């Protein structure tokens, strides 16, 4: 989370513009509302990560690793009407 916080400070990007992806417990530190408003993870993520992502109204993707992240991001993008 510290690294992401520093990036936001240096760039001026707001948490509303940030999507984070993770699969391990240590990734939860960057999945905080003051750092990122959106989160995704693959279906093979640690159960704590999946619970945290869902609590943030994020998406658990269908598929493992990168495939799951891509699926989750596509679903989140469609939900919010993002064009990518």
C-alpha positions in Angstrom: 0.0 0.0 0.0 2.9 2.4 0.7 4.1 2.3 -2.8 0.7 3.0 -4.3 0.2 5.9 -1.9 3.4 7.4 -3.0 2.5 7.1 -6.7 -0.8 8.8 -6.0 0.9 11.6 -4.1 3.4 12.1 -6.9 1.0 11.9 -9.8 -2.1 13.5 -8.3 -4.2 10.6 -9.5 -7.2 10.1 -7.3 -8.3 6.8 -5.8 -11.5 7.0 -7.9 -9.3 6.5 -11.0 -7.4 3.5 -9.6 -8.1 -0.2 -10.1 -5.8 -2.6 -8.2 -5.4 -6.4 -8.9 -4.1 -8.9 -6.5 -4.2 -12.5 -5.3 -2.2 -12.8 -2.1 -2.9 -11.5 1.4 -0.2 -8.9 1.2 -2.1 -7.3 -1.7 -4.9 -6.3 0.6 -2.7 -3.4 1.8 -3.3 -1.6 -1.5 -7.0 -2.5 -1.7 -7.9 0.4 0.6 -10.5 3.0 -0.3 -8.0 5.9 0.3 -5.7 4.3 -2.3 -8.0 2.6 -4.8 -11.8 2.6 -5.3 -11.8 -0.5 -7.4 -10.3 -4.0 -7.0 -10.2 -7.2 -8.9 -8.7 -10.7 -8.4 -8.7 -14.1 -10.1 -10.7 -17.0 -8.9 -7.6 -18.7 -7.5 -6.9 -15.7 -5.1 -6.5 -16.2 -1.4 -10.0 -16.4 0.2 -9.3 -13.2 2.3 -8.4 -11.3 -0.9 -11.6 -12.5 -2.6 -13.7 -11.4 0.4 -12.0 -8.0 0.5 -12.5 -7.5 -3.3 -16.2 -8.3 -3.0 -16.6 -6.1 0.0 -15.2 -3.2 -2.1 -17.8 -4.1 -4.7 -15.1 -5.4 -6.9 -15.0 -8.5 -9.2 -13.5 -11.9 -8.8 -12.7 -13.1 -12.3 -13.4 -16.4 -13.9 -10.1 -18.0 -14.5 -6.8 -18.2 -12.8 -3.9 -15.8 -12.6 -3.8 -13.3 -15.5 -6.9 -14.8 -17.3 -8.9 -14.2 -14.2 -7.6 -10.7 -13.8 -8.5 -9.9 -17.4 -12.0 -11.3 -17.0 -12.5 -9.4 -13.7 -11.3 -6.1 -15.3 -13.6 -6.6 -18.3 -16.6 -7.2 -16.0 -15.8 -4.2 -13.8 -15.3 -2.0 -16.9 -18.6 -3.0 -18.3 -20.3 -2.4 -15.0 -19.0 1.2 -14.9 -19.3 1.9 -18.6 -15.5 2.3 -19.1 -14.3 2.2 -22.6 -10.9 0.6 -22.8 
